[in-house]
Amino acid sequence: MNDVPSGQSLLFLTDEQLRQGIEAMYFAYRGFTADPDRILEEKGYGRAHHRAVHFINRSQGTTVNNLLSILGVTKQSLNRVLRALIDDGLVESRVGQEDKRERHLFLTEAGQRLERELSDAQRDRMRAAFRAAGPAAVGGFRQVLEAMMDTDMRRQYEALRDRTT
């Protein structure tokens, strides 16, 4: 039996253990995105479209500037994605009530259906993984992910996490 208190041994991970963790994260991400990627490919979209749809759904009425901040992409890149989503009737852009320069983004019914289809696939995979790993692992997993976030990212994440939908 190991005499090192639980968690303390994590302070002494070898480079090989860290490499294995990094590789596990890469492969897990591939699995996590595989189902949505297939759905998106059928519709001629990519992961950038998925991220935009996800965060617009999470914060209906969000501004373009807020979405830029969350996604960390250039305005030109986001505009290409939004143009396609708007042209295809998945996203609606409305001029701000208070500030006419702002554009607020909303998913249409079709956009909500796509978001649900994409999220259902990821929730199913995550639910199965969490069940297999057990409750203690779920909490630890989230702690590790949150610890990897930069301060600004964590602030944005916490704002979304604490918002009720």
DSSP file with accessible surface (Angstrom, degrees, kcal/mol):
  #  RESIDUE AA STRUCTURE BP1 BP2  ACC     N-H-->O    O-->H-N    N-H-->O    O-->H-N    TCO  KAPPA ALPHA  PHI   PSI    X-CA   Y-CA   Z-CA
    1    1 A M              0   0  228      0, 0.0     2,-0.4     0, 0.0     0, 0.0   0.000 360.0 360.0 360.0 145.5    0.0    0.0    0.0
    2    2 A N        -     0   0  104      1,-0.1     0, 0.0     2,-0.1     0, 0.0  -0.607 360.0-161.1 -81.0 128.2    1.2    3.5   -0.8
    3    3 A D        +     0   0  155     -2,-0.4    -1,-0.1     2,-0.1     3,-0.0   0.455  60.7 106.5 -87.3  -2.3    2.0    5.6    2.3
    4    4 A V  S    S-     0   0   60      1,-0.1     3,-0.1     3,-0.0     5,-0.1  -0.660  81.4-110.0 -79.2 128.2    1.8    8.9    0.4
    5    5 A P    >>  -     0   0   77      0, 0.0     3,-1.4     0, 0.0     4,-0.9  -0.243  46.5 -84.5 -56.4 146.6   -1.4   10.8    1.3
    6    6 A S  T 34 S+     0   0  132      1,-0.2     2,-0.0     2,-0.2    -3,-0.0  -0.229 114.9  13.9 -52.9 132.9   -4.0   10.9   -1.5
    7    7 A G  T >4 S+     0   0   34     -3,-0.1     3,-0.9     1,-0.1     4,-0.4  -0.062 104.7  89.0  92.3 -35.1   -3.3   13.8   -3.9
    8    8 A Q  G X4 S+     0   0   87     -3,-1.4     3,-2.0     1,-0.3     4,-0.3   0.892  80.2  60.6 -64.4 -36.7    0.3   14.4   -2.7
    9    9 A S  G >< S+     0   0   52     -4,-0.9     3,-1.7     1,-0.3    -1,-0.3   0.771  91.2  70.4 -62.3 -21.6    1.7   11.9   -5.1
   10   10 A L  G X  S+     0   0  111     -3,-0.9     3,-0.8     1,-0.3    -1,-0.3   0.731  86.9  65.6 -66.8 -20.3    0.3   14.0   -7.9
   11   11 A L  G <  S+     0   0  135     -3,-2.0    -1,-0.3    -4,-0.4    -2,-0.2   0.636 101.2  51.1 -73.9 -12.2    2.9   16.6   -7.1
   12   12 A F  G <  S+     0   0  143     -3,-1.7    -1,-0.2    -4,-0.3     2,-0.2  -0.217  73.1 153.0-122.1  41.6    5.6   14.2   -8.2
   13   13 A L    <   -     0   0   71     -3,-0.8     2,-0.1     1,-0.1    -3,-0.1  -0.503  40.6-127.0 -70.8 139.8    4.4   13.0  -11.6
   14   14 A T     >  -     0   0   73     -2,-0.2     4,-2.4     1,-0.1     5,-0.2  -0.395  23.3-108.7 -79.6 163.6    7.2   11.9  -14.0
   15   15 A D  H  > S+     0   0  139      1,-0.2     4,-2.7     2,-0.2     5,-0.2   0.875 122.2  55.2 -58.5 -36.1    7.6   13.4  -17.4
   16   16 A E  H  > S+     0   0   86      2,-0.2     4,-2.4     1,-0.2    -1,-0.2   0.922 107.1  48.5 -65.3 -41.7    6.4   10.0  -18.8
   17   17 A Q  H  > S+     0   0   89      2,-0.2     4,-2.0     1,-0.2    -2,-0.2   0.906 112.7  48.6 -64.8 -39.1    3.2   10.2  -16.7
   18   18 A L  H  X S+     0   0   82     -4,-2.4     4,-2.6     2,-0.2    -2,-0.2   0.918 109.7  52.0 -66.6 -41.6    2.6   13.7  -17.9
   19   19 A R  H  X S+     0   0   91     -4,-2.7     4,-2.7     1,-0.2     5,-0.2   0.929 109.3  50.3 -59.6 -42.9    3.2   12.7  -21.5
   20   20 A Q  H  X S+     0   0  103     -4,-2.4     4,-2.5     1,-0.2    -1,-0.2   0.898 110.1  50.4 -63.4 -38.6    0.6    9.9  -21.1
   21   21 A G  H  X S+     0   0   42     -4,-2.0     4,-2.2     2,-0.2    -1,-0.2   0.908 110.5  49.2 -64.4 -41.7   -1.9   12.4  -19.7
   22   22 A I  H  X S+     0   0   94     -4,-2.6     4,-2.2     2,-0.2    -2,-0.2   0.936 113.0  46.8 -63.1 -45.2   -1.3   14.7  -22.6
   23   23 A E  H  X S+     0   0   80     -4,-2.7     4,-2.5     1,-0.2     5,-0.2   0.902 109.8  53.2 -66.1 -38.7   -1.8   11.9  -25.1
   24   24 A A  H  X S+     0   0   60     -4,-2.5     4,-2.7     1,-0.2    -1,-0.2   0.911 108.4  51.6 -60.9 -39.3   -4.9   10.7  -23.2
   25   25 A M  H  X S+     0   0   88     -4,-2.2     4,-2.4     2,-0.2    -2,-0.2   0.906 108.9  50.2 -65.1 -42.6   -6.3   14.2  -23.5
   26   26 A Y  H  X S+     0   0  158     -4,-2.2     4,-2.1     2,-0.2    -2,-0.2   0.945 114.7  43.0 -58.8 -48.8   -5.6   14.3  -27.3
   27   27 A F  H  X S+     0   0  130     -4,-2.5     4,-2.1     1,-0.2    -2,-0.2   0.879 112.9  52.3 -69.2 -36.9   -7.4   11.0  -27.9
   28   28 A A  H  X S+     0   0   63     -4,-2.7     4,-3.0    -5,-0.2    -1,-0.2   0.917 108.9  51.1 -62.9 -40.9  -10.3   11.8  -25.6
   29   29 A Y  H  X S+     0   0  104     -4,-2.4     4,-2.2     2,-0.2    -2,-0.2   0.911 107.5  52.9 -63.8 -40.2  -10.8   15.1  -27.5
   30   30 A R  H  X S+     0   0  161     -4,-2.1     4,-1.1     1,-0.2    -1,-0.2   0.924 113.0  44.3 -59.7 -43.0  -10.8   13.1  -30.7
   31   31 A G  H  X S+     0   0   18     -4,-2.1     4,-0.7     1,-0.2     3,-0.4   0.918 111.6  53.1 -66.2 -42.1  -13.5   10.9  -29.3
   32   32 A F  H  < S+     0   0   62     -4,-3.0    -2,-0.2     1,-0.2    -1,-0.2   0.835 117.5  37.0 -63.2 -33.3  -15.4   13.8  -27.8
   33   33 A T  H  X S+     0   0    7     -4,-2.2     4,-2.7    -5,-0.2    -1,-0.2   0.572  94.9  87.1 -96.7  -8.7  -15.6   15.6  -31.2
   34   34 A A  H  X S+     0   0   26     -4,-1.1     4,-1.8    -3,-0.4     5,-0.2   0.919  90.3  44.3 -61.5 -48.9  -16.0   12.5  -33.5
   35   35 A D  H  X S+     0   0   42     -4,-0.7     4,-1.9     1,-0.2    -1,-0.2   0.958 117.1  44.2 -64.7 -49.8  -19.8   12.3  -33.3
   36   36 A P  H  > S+     0   0    0      0, 0.0     4,-3.2     0, 0.0     5,-0.2   0.898 109.5  58.2 -61.1 -37.2  -20.4   16.1  -33.8
   37   37 A D  H  X S+     0   0   44     -4,-2.7     4,-2.7     1,-0.2    -2,-0.2   0.899 105.8  49.2 -58.5 -41.3  -17.8   16.2  -36.5
   38   38 A R  H  X S+     0   0  132     -4,-1.8     4,-1.7     2,-0.2    -1,-0.2   0.928 113.3  46.4 -64.2 -43.0  -19.8   13.6  -38.5
   39   39 A I  H  X S+     0   0   22     -4,-1.9     4,-0.9     1,-0.2    -2,-0.2   0.933 114.7  47.3 -63.9 -45.2  -23.0   15.6  -38.1
   40   40 A L  H ><>S+     0   0    2     -4,-3.2     5,-2.9     1,-0.2     3,-0.7   0.898 107.8  55.4 -64.2 -41.7  -21.3   18.8  -39.0
   41   41 A E  H ><5S+     0   0  150     -4,-2.7     3,-1.2     1,-0.3    -1,-0.2   0.899 102.5  56.4 -60.3 -39.7  -19.6   17.4  -42.1
   42   42 A E  H 3<5S+     0   0  151     -4,-1.7    -1,-0.3     1,-0.3    -2,-0.2   0.802 113.0  42.1 -60.1 -28.7  -23.0   16.2  -43.4
   43   43 A K  T <<5S-     0   0   93     -4,-0.9    -1,-0.3    -3,-0.7    -2,-0.2   0.383 118.5-108.9-101.0   0.9  -24.2   19.8  -43.2
   44   44 A G  T < 5S+     0   0   63     -3,-1.2     2,-0.2    -4,-0.5    -3,-0.2   0.750  78.2 121.7  79.4  24.9  -21.0   21.4  -44.5
   45   45 A Y      < -     0   0   28     -5,-2.9    -1,-0.3    -6,-0.1     2,-0.2  -0.724  44.2-152.5-115.3 168.8  -19.9   22.9  -41.2
   46   46 A G    >>  -     0   0   31     -2,-0.2     4,-1.7    -3,-0.1     3,-0.6  -0.606  42.8 -77.7-127.4-171.5  -16.8   22.6  -39.0
   47   47 A R  H 3> S+     0   0   85      1,-0.2     4,-2.8     2,-0.2     5,-0.2   0.798 123.5  61.7 -63.3 -31.1  -15.9   22.9  -35.4
   48   48 A A  H 3> S+     0   0   35      1,-0.2     4,-2.2     2,-0.2    -1,-0.2   0.907 105.1  48.3 -63.0 -37.9  -15.9   26.6  -35.4
   49   49 A H  H <> S+     0   0   32     -3,-0.6     4,-2.8     2,-0.2     5,-0.2   0.911 110.6  51.9 -65.6 -41.7  -19.6   26.5  -36.4
   50   50 A H  H  X S+     0   0   17     -4,-1.7     4,-2.8     2,-0.2    -2,-0.2   0.937 109.8  48.0 -60.7 -47.6  -20.2   24.1  -33.5
   51   51 A R  H  X S+     0   0  100     -4,-2.8     4,-2.5     1,-0.2     5,-0.3   0.919 112.7  48.8 -61.6 -42.5  -18.5   26.3  -31.0
   52   52 A A  H  X S+     0   0    0     -4,-2.2     4,-2.5    -5,-0.2     5,-0.3   0.949 113.0  46.7 -62.6 -47.8  -20.5   29.3  -32.1
   53   53 A V  H  X S+     0   0    1     -4,-2.8     4,-2.4     1,-0.2     5,-0.2   0.921 112.2  52.1 -61.1 -42.5  -23.8   27.5  -32.0
   54   54 A H  H  X S+     0   0   58     -4,-2.8     4,-2.2    -5,-0.2    -2,-0.2   0.951 114.2  40.1 -59.3 -50.8  -23.0   26.1  -28.6
   55   55 A F  H  X S+     0   0   47     -4,-2.5     4,-1.4     2,-0.2    -1,-0.2   0.811 113.2  53.5 -77.7 -26.6  -22.2   29.4  -27.0
   56   56 A I  H  < S+     0   0    0     -4,-2.5     6,-0.3    -5,-0.3    -1,-0.2   0.930 112.0  46.9 -67.2 -42.6  -25.0   31.3  -28.7
   57   57 A N  H >< S+     0   0   51     -4,-2.4     3,-0.7    -5,-0.3    -2,-0.2   0.915 110.3  52.6 -62.2 -40.7  -27.4   28.7  -27.3
   58   58 A R  H 3< S+     0   0   55     -4,-2.2    -1,-0.2     1,-0.3    -2,-0.2   0.802 125.7  24.4 -66.1 -29.8  -25.8   29.0  -23.9
   59   59 A S  T >< S-     0   0   12     -4,-1.4     3,-2.3    -3,-0.2    -1,-0.3  -0.552  82.3-160.7-137.1  68.7  -26.2   32.7  -23.9
   60   60 A Q  T <  S+     0   0   73     -3,-0.7    46,-0.2     1,-0.3    -3,-0.1  -0.269  81.9  26.2 -52.9 130.9  -29.1   33.6  -26.2
   61   61 A G  T 3  S+     0   0   15     44,-3.2    -1,-0.3     1,-0.2    45,-0.2   0.441  85.8 154.9  91.9   2.7  -28.8   37.3  -27.1
   62   62 A T  E <   -A  105   0A  13     -3,-2.3    43,-2.9    43,-0.5    -1,-0.2  -0.200  44.0-112.9 -58.8 154.4  -25.0   37.4  -26.6
   63   63 A T  E  >  -A  104   0A  24     41,-0.2     4,-2.4     1,-0.1    41,-0.2  -0.518  17.1-116.3 -87.0 160.7  -23.2   40.1  -28.5
   64   64 A V  H  > S+     0   0   11     39,-1.6     4,-2.7     1,-0.2     5,-0.2   0.916 117.7  53.6 -59.6 -42.2  -20.7   39.4  -31.3
   65   65 A N  H  > S+     0   0  101      1,-0.2     4,-2.0     2,-0.2    -1,-0.2   0.895 108.1  48.9 -62.8 -39.3  -18.0   41.0  -29.1
   66   66 A N  H  > S+     0   0   59      2,-0.2     4,-2.5     1,-0.2    -1,-0.2   0.925 111.3  49.7 -65.7 -41.7  -18.8   38.7  -26.2
   67   67 A L  H  X S+     0   0    0     -4,-2.4     4,-2.8     1,-0.2     5,-0.3   0.905 108.5  53.7 -63.6 -39.6  -18.7   35.7  -28.5
   68   68 A L  H  X>S+     0   0   25     -4,-2.7     4,-2.0     1,-0.2     5,-0.8   0.920 110.0  48.1 -57.5 -44.3  -15.4   36.9  -29.9
   69   69 A S  H  <5S+     0   0   66     -4,-2.0    -2,-0.2     2,-0.2    -1,-0.2   0.919 113.4  46.1 -64.9 -43.6  -14.0   37.0  -26.4
   70   70 A I  H  <5S+     0   0   31     -4,-2.5    -2,-0.2     1,-0.2    -1,-0.2   0.931 119.1  39.9 -65.5 -45.2  -15.3   33.5  -25.4
   71   71 A L  H  <5S-     0   0   32     -4,-2.8    -1,-0.2    -5,-0.2    -2,-0.2   0.735  94.1-141.4 -80.7 -24.3  -14.1   31.9  -28.6
   72   72 A G  T  <5 +     0   0   66     -4,-2.0     2,-0.2    -5,-0.3    -3,-0.2   0.883  55.0 129.9  65.7  37.9  -10.8   33.7  -28.8
   73   73 A V      < -     0   0   52     -5,-0.8    -1,-0.2    -6,-0.2     2,-0.1  -0.718  63.2 -89.7-116.5 170.5  -10.9   34.0  -32.6
   74   74 A T     >  -     0   0   88     -2,-0.2     4,-2.5     1,-0.1     5,-0.2  -0.419  32.4-118.4 -77.2 157.9  -10.5   36.9  -35.0
   75   75 A K  H  > S+     0   0  120      1,-0.2     4,-2.8     2,-0.2     5,-0.2   0.898 115.7  53.5 -61.2 -40.2  -13.4   39.1  -36.0
   76   76 A Q  H  > S+     0   0  138      2,-0.2     4,-1.8     1,-0.2    -1,-0.2   0.922 109.6  47.6 -62.4 -43.5  -12.9   38.1  -39.6
   77   77 A S  H  > S+     0   0   32      1,-0.2     4,-1.8     2,-0.2    -2,-0.2   0.931 113.9  46.3 -64.4 -46.0  -12.9   34.4  -38.7
   78   78 A L  H  X S+     0   0    3     -4,-2.5     4,-3.2     1,-0.2     5,-0.3   0.902 108.5  56.3 -65.0 -38.6  -16.1   34.7  -36.6
   79   79 A N  H  X S+     0   0   42     -4,-2.8     4,-2.6     1,-0.2    -1,-0.2   0.887 105.4  51.5 -61.7 -38.4  -17.8   36.8  -39.3
   80   80 A R  H  X S+     0   0  127     -4,-1.8     4,-1.8     2,-0.2    -1,-0.2   0.935 113.6  44.5 -61.3 -45.6  -17.3   34.0  -41.8
   81   81 A V  H  X S+     0   0   13     -4,-1.8     4,-2.2     1,-0.2    -2,-0.2   0.946 115.6  46.5 -64.1 -48.9  -18.8   31.4  -39.5
   82   82 A L  H  X S+     0   0    2     -4,-3.2     4,-3.0     1,-0.2     5,-0.3   0.892 107.7  56.9 -63.8 -38.9  -21.7   33.7  -38.5
   83   83 A R  H  X S+     0   0  137     -4,-2.6     4,-3.0    -5,-0.3    -1,-0.2   0.932 109.7  45.4 -58.9 -44.9  -22.4   34.6  -42.1
   84   84 A A  H  X S+     0   0   30     -4,-1.8     4,-2.1     2,-0.2    -1,-0.2   0.931 114.4  47.8 -64.4 -44.2  -22.9   30.9  -43.0
   85   85 A L  H  <>S+     0   0    0     -4,-2.2     5,-2.9     2,-0.2     6,-1.3   0.881 115.7  44.8 -66.4 -36.5  -25.0   30.3  -39.9
   86   86 A I  H ><5S+     0   0   57     -4,-3.0     3,-1.8     4,-0.2    -2,-0.2   0.941 112.6  50.4 -71.3 -46.9  -27.2   33.3  -40.6
   87   87 A D  H 3<5S+     0   0  121     -4,-3.0    -2,-0.2    -5,-0.3    -1,-0.2   0.844 110.4  51.1 -59.8 -33.3  -27.5   32.6  -44.3
   88   88 A D  T 3<5S-     0   0   94     -4,-2.1    -1,-0.3    -5,-0.2    -2,-0.2   0.371 117.5-113.2 -88.1   4.8  -28.6   29.0  -43.6
   89   89 A G  T < 5S+     0   0   35     -3,-1.8    22,-0.4     2,-0.2    21,-0.4   0.727  87.4 111.5  75.8  23.5  -31.2   30.2  -41.1
   90   90 A L  S   <S+     0   0   16     -5,-2.9    18,-2.1     1,-0.2     2,-0.4   0.718  76.0  36.8 -98.3 -26.6  -29.6   28.8  -38.0
   91   91 A V  E     -B  107   0A   3     -6,-1.3     2,-0.4    16,-0.3    16,-0.2  -0.975  65.4-154.3-129.3 141.8  -28.7   32.1  -36.3
   92   92 A E  E     -B  106   0A  85     14,-3.4    14,-2.4    -2,-0.4     2,-0.5  -0.957   7.9-154.5-114.7 135.5  -30.5   35.4  -36.2
   93   93 A S  E     -B  105   0A  44     -2,-0.4     2,-0.4    12,-0.2    12,-0.2  -0.948  13.8-172.9-111.3 125.7  -28.6   38.7  -35.7
   94   94 A R  E     -B  104   0A 111     10,-2.9    10,-3.6    -2,-0.5     2,-0.1  -0.946  27.3-113.4-121.3 142.9  -30.5   41.6  -34.1
   95   95 A V  E     -B  103   0A  90     -2,-0.4     8,-0.2     8,-0.2     5,-0.1  -0.441  45.9 -99.0 -70.1 140.5  -29.4   45.2  -33.7
   96   96 A G        -     0   0    1      6,-2.5    -1,-0.1     3,-0.5     6,-0.0  -0.289  19.5-141.4 -62.6 144.5  -29.0   46.2  -30.0
   97   97 A Q  S    S+     0   0  168      1,-0.1     3,-0.2    -3,-0.1    -1,-0.1   0.909 101.3  27.5 -70.7 -45.0  -31.9   48.1  -28.3
   98   98 A E  S    S+     0   0  197      1,-0.3     2,-0.5     2,-0.0    -1,-0.1   0.845 131.9  33.6 -87.8 -40.2  -29.6   50.3  -26.3
   99   99 A D    >   -     0   0   44      1,-0.1     3,-1.7     3,-0.0    -3,-0.5  -0.934  65.2-162.9-122.3 106.7  -26.5   50.4  -28.5
  100  100 A K  T 3  S+     0   0  146     -2,-0.5    -4,-0.1     1,-0.3    -1,-0.1   0.654  88.3  65.4 -65.1 -15.2  -27.4   50.2  -32.3
  101  101 A R  T 3  S+     0   0  213     -6,-0.1    -1,-0.3    -3,-0.0     2,-0.2   0.718  87.2  87.8 -78.7 -20.7  -23.7   49.3  -33.0
  102  102 A E    <   -     0   0   67     -3,-1.7    -6,-2.5    -6,-0.0     2,-0.5  -0.535  64.6-153.0 -80.0 146.0  -24.1   46.0  -31.1
  103  103 A R  E     - B   0  95A  94     -8,-0.2   -39,-1.6    -2,-0.2     2,-0.4  -0.987   8.4-155.1-117.0 125.8  -25.4   42.8  -32.8
  104  104 A H  E     -AB  63  94A  45    -10,-3.6   -10,-2.9    -2,-0.5     2,-0.4  -0.842  10.8-142.9-102.4 139.5  -27.1   40.3  -30.6
  105  105 A L  E     +AB  62  93A   0    -43,-2.9   -44,-3.2    -2,-0.4   -43,-0.5  -0.842  20.8 173.4-112.0 136.1  -27.2   36.6  -31.6
  106  106 A F  E     - B   0  92A  42    -14,-2.4   -14,-3.4    -2,-0.4     2,-0.3  -0.989  30.4-121.0-137.0 143.0  -30.0   34.1  -31.2
  107  107 A L  E     - B   0  91A   8     -2,-0.3   -16,-0.3   -16,-0.2   -17,-0.1  -0.680  26.8-139.0 -80.3 138.2  -30.4   30.6  -32.5
  108  108 A T     >  -     0   0   35    -18,-2.1     4,-2.7    -2,-0.3     5,-0.2  -0.284  36.9 -91.2 -78.7 178.2  -33.5   30.0  -34.6
  109  109 A E  H  > S+     0   0  147      1,-0.2     4,-2.1     2,-0.2     5,-0.1   0.919 132.3  49.7 -58.7 -41.6  -35.6   26.9  -34.2
  110  110 A A  H  > S+     0   0   32    -21,-0.4     4,-2.2     1,-0.2    -1,-0.2   0.897 110.3  50.5 -64.9 -38.9  -33.4   25.1  -36.8
  111  111 A G  H  > S+     0   0    0    -22,-0.4     4,-2.7     1,-0.2    -2,-0.2   0.893 109.0  51.4 -64.6 -38.7  -30.3   26.3  -35.0
  112  112 A Q  H  X S+     0   0   69     -4,-2.7     4,-2.4     2,-0.2    -2,-0.2   0.888 108.4  51.7 -66.4 -37.7  -31.7   25.0  -31.7
  113  113 A R  H  X S+     0   0  136     -4,-2.1     4,-2.3    -5,-0.2    -2,-0.2   0.929 111.5  46.9 -64.2 -44.5  -32.3   21.6  -33.3
  114  114 A L  H  X S+     0   0   10     -4,-2.2     4,-2.6     2,-0.2     5,-0.2   0.940 112.2  50.1 -62.6 -44.9  -28.8   21.4  -34.6
  115  115 A E  H  X S+     0   0   15     -4,-2.7     4,-3.0     1,-0.2     5,-0.3   0.922 110.9  49.5 -60.6 -42.5  -27.3   22.4  -31.3
  116  116 A R  H  X S+     0   0  116     -4,-2.4     4,-2.9     2,-0.2    -1,-0.2   0.916 110.4  50.4 -62.9 -43.0  -29.4   19.8  -29.5
  117  117 A E  H  X S+     0   0   83     -4,-2.3     4,-1.5     2,-0.2    -2,-0.2   0.929 115.0  43.2 -62.3 -44.2  -28.3   17.1  -32.0
  118  118 A L  H  X S+     0   0    0     -4,-2.6     4,-1.6     1,-0.2    -2,-0.2   0.931 117.4  45.0 -67.6 -45.7  -24.6   18.0  -31.5
  119  119 A S  H  X S+     0   0    6     -4,-3.0     4,-3.4    -5,-0.2     5,-0.2   0.865 107.4  58.1 -69.4 -36.9  -24.8   18.3  -27.7
  120  120 A D  H  X S+     0   0   69     -4,-2.9     4,-2.6    -5,-0.3    -1,-0.2   0.922 105.9  50.7 -59.0 -42.1  -26.8   15.1  -27.3
  121  121 A A  H  X S+     0   0   17     -4,-1.5     4,-1.7    -5,-0.2    -1,-0.2   0.922 115.0  42.4 -62.5 -42.8  -24.0   13.2  -29.0
  122  122 A Q  H  X S+     0   0   22     -4,-1.6     4,-2.8     2,-0.2     5,-0.2   0.895 113.0  52.1 -73.4 -38.4  -21.4   14.7  -26.6
  123  123 A R  H  X S+     0   0  106     -4,-3.4     4,-3.3     1,-0.2     5,-0.2   0.914 107.9  52.9 -63.0 -40.9  -23.6   14.4  -23.5
  124  124 A D  H  X S+     0   0   97     -4,-2.6     4,-2.1    -5,-0.2    -1,-0.2   0.930 112.6  44.1 -59.3 -45.7  -24.1   10.7  -24.3
  125  125 A R  H  X S+     0   0  103     -4,-1.7     4,-2.2    -5,-0.2    -2,-0.2   0.930 116.8  45.6 -65.8 -44.1  -20.4   10.1  -24.6
  126  126 A M  H  X S+     0   0   69     -4,-2.8     4,-2.9     2,-0.2     5,-0.2   0.919 111.2  52.7 -67.9 -41.0  -19.5   12.2  -21.5
  127  127 A R  H  X S+     0   0  104     -4,-3.3     4,-2.5    -5,-0.2     5,-0.2   0.932 110.6  47.8 -59.5 -45.4  -22.3   10.6  -19.4
  128  128 A A  H  X S+     0   0   58     -4,-2.1     4,-2.2    -5,-0.2    -1,-0.2   0.912 113.1  48.1 -63.7 -41.5  -21.0    7.1  -20.3
  129  129 A A  H  X S+     0   0   55     -4,-2.2     4,-2.3     2,-0.2    -2,-0.2   0.920 112.0  48.9 -65.9 -43.5  -17.5    8.1  -19.4
  130  130 A F  H  X S+     0   0   65     -4,-2.9     4,-2.4     2,-0.2    -2,-0.2   0.908 111.3  50.0 -63.2 -42.0  -18.5    9.6  -16.1
  131  131 A R  H  < S+     0   0  194     -4,-2.5    -1,-0.2    -5,-0.2    -2,-0.2   0.916 112.5  47.4 -61.9 -42.1  -20.5    6.5  -15.2
  132  132 A A  H  < S+     0   0   93     -4,-2.2    -2,-0.2    -5,-0.2    -1,-0.2   0.875 116.2  43.9 -67.2 -35.3  -17.6    4.3  -16.0
  133  133 A A  H  < S-     0   0   61     -4,-2.3     4,-0.4    -5,-0.2    -2,-0.2   0.789 107.2-131.8 -83.4 -29.9  -15.1    6.4  -14.0
  134  134 A G     X  -     0   0   19     -4,-2.4     4,-1.6    -5,-0.2     3,-0.3  -0.043  28.5 -68.1  95.5 161.8  -17.3    7.0  -10.9
  135  135 A P  H  > S+     0   0  121      0, 0.0     4,-1.7     0, 0.0     5,-0.2   0.844 127.0  53.1 -59.3 -40.8  -18.3   10.1   -8.9
  136  136 A A  H  > S+     0   0   92      1,-0.2     4,-2.1     2,-0.2     5,-0.2   0.906 108.8  50.7 -64.3 -38.4  -14.9   10.8   -7.4
  137  137 A A  H  > S+     0   0   44     -4,-0.4     4,-2.9    -3,-0.3    -1,-0.2   0.858 104.5  58.3 -67.2 -34.7  -13.3   10.8  -10.8
  138  138 A V  H  X S+     0   0   40     -4,-1.6     4,-2.1     2,-0.2    -1,-0.2   0.951 109.0  43.9 -60.6 -48.9  -15.9   13.3  -12.2
  139  139 A G  H  X S+     0   0   39     -4,-1.7     4,-2.2     1,-0.2    -1,-0.2   0.918 115.2  48.8 -62.7 -42.4  -15.0   15.9   -9.5
  140  140 A G  H  X S+     0   0   26     -4,-2.1     4,-2.4     2,-0.2    -2,-0.2   0.898 108.2  54.3 -64.4 -40.3  -11.3   15.3  -10.0
  141  141 A F  H  X S+     0   0   92     -4,-2.9     4,-2.5     1,-0.2    -1,-0.2   0.942 110.1  46.3 -58.8 -47.8  -11.6   15.6  -13.8
  142  142 A R  H  X S+     0   0  136     -4,-2.1     4,-2.8     1,-0.2     5,-0.2   0.909 110.4  53.6 -65.1 -38.3  -13.4   19.0  -13.5
  143  143 A Q  H  X S+     0   0  138     -4,-2.2     4,-2.2     1,-0.2    -1,-0.2   0.914 109.6  48.2 -61.3 -42.8  -10.8   20.2  -11.0
  144  144 A V  H  X S+     0   0   85     -4,-2.4     4,-1.3     2,-0.2    -2,-0.2   0.942 112.5  48.2 -63.1 -47.2   -8.0   19.3  -13.4
  145  145 A L  H >X S+     0   0   59     -4,-2.5     4,-0.6     1,-0.2     3,-0.5   0.934 113.1  47.5 -59.7 -46.0   -9.7   21.1  -16.3
  146  146 A E  H >< S+     0   0   33     -4,-2.8     3,-1.1     1,-0.2    -1,-0.2   0.887 108.4  55.3 -64.3 -36.8  -10.4   24.2  -14.3
  147  147 A A  H 3< S+     0   0   72     -4,-2.2    -1,-0.2     1,-0.2    -2,-0.2   0.782 103.7  56.2 -67.4 -23.8   -6.8   24.3  -13.0
  148  148 A M  H << S+     0   0  111     -4,-1.3    -1,-0.2    -3,-0.5     2,-0.2   0.628  88.2 100.1 -82.3 -12.3   -5.5   24.3  -16.6
  149  149 A M  S << S-     0   0   46     -3,-1.1     2,-0.1    -4,-0.6    -3,-0.0  -0.503  75.8-120.9 -78.2 140.5   -7.5   27.4  -17.5
  150  150 A D     >  -     0   0  105     -2,-0.2     4,-3.0     1,-0.1     5,-0.2  -0.348  36.8-100.4 -66.7 162.1   -5.9   30.8  -17.7
  151  151 A T  H  > S+     0   0  100      1,-0.2     4,-2.2     2,-0.2     5,-0.1   0.899 122.6  45.8 -56.0 -47.5   -7.4   33.4  -15.3
  152  152 A D  H  > S+     0   0  107      1,-0.2     4,-2.1     2,-0.2    -1,-0.2   0.905 113.7  49.5 -64.7 -40.9   -9.5   35.1  -18.0
  153  153 A M  H  > S+     0   0  100      2,-0.2     4,-2.8     1,-0.2    -2,-0.2   0.915 110.2  50.6 -63.4 -42.9  -10.7   31.8  -19.4
  154  154 A R  H  X S+     0   0   85     -4,-3.0     4,-3.1     1,-0.2     5,-0.2   0.909 108.1  53.2 -63.2 -38.7  -11.7   30.6  -15.9
  155  155 A R  H  X S+     0   0  143     -4,-2.2     4,-2.1    -5,-0.2    -1,-0.2   0.931 112.0  44.7 -61.4 -45.0  -13.6   33.8  -15.3
  156  156 A Q  H  X S+     0   0   50     -4,-2.1     4,-2.1     2,-0.2    -2,-0.2   0.919 114.1  50.0 -65.1 -42.7  -15.6   33.3  -18.6
  157  157 A Y  H  X S+     0   0   66     -4,-2.8     4,-3.2     1,-0.2    -2,-0.2   0.931 110.8  48.8 -60.9 -46.5  -16.1   29.7  -17.8
  158  158 A E  H  X S+     0   0   68     -4,-3.1     4,-2.5     1,-0.2    -1,-0.2   0.886 108.6  53.8 -64.3 -37.2  -17.4   30.5  -14.2
  159  159 A A  H  X S+     0   0   56     -4,-2.1     4,-0.6    -5,-0.2    -1,-0.2   0.915 114.8  40.8 -63.0 -42.2  -19.7   33.1  -15.6
  160  160 A L  H >< S+     0   0   17     -4,-2.1     3,-0.7     2,-0.2    -2,-0.2   0.911 114.8  51.7 -69.9 -43.3  -21.3   30.6  -18.0
  161  161 A R  H 3< S+     0   0   92     -4,-3.2    -2,-0.2     1,-0.2    -1,-0.2   0.888 110.9  47.6 -61.0 -39.7  -21.2   27.8  -15.4
  162  162 A D  H 3< S+     0   0  108     -4,-2.5     2,-0.3    -5,-0.2    -1,-0.2   0.594  92.9  95.3 -81.9 -10.0  -23.0   29.9  -12.8
  163  163 A R  S << S-     0   0  106     -3,-0.7     2,-0.3    -4,-0.6    -3,-0.0  -0.604  72.1-135.9 -80.5 137.8  -25.7   31.1  -15.3
  164  164 A T              0   0  130     -2,-0.3    -2,-0.1     0, 0.0    -3,-0.0  -0.719 360.0 360.0 -93.2 146.2  -28.9   29.1  -15.3
  165  165 A T              0   0  144     -2,-0.3  -107,-0.1  -106,-0.0  -106,-0.0  -0.818 360.0 360.0-120.0 360.0  -30.5   28.1  -18.6
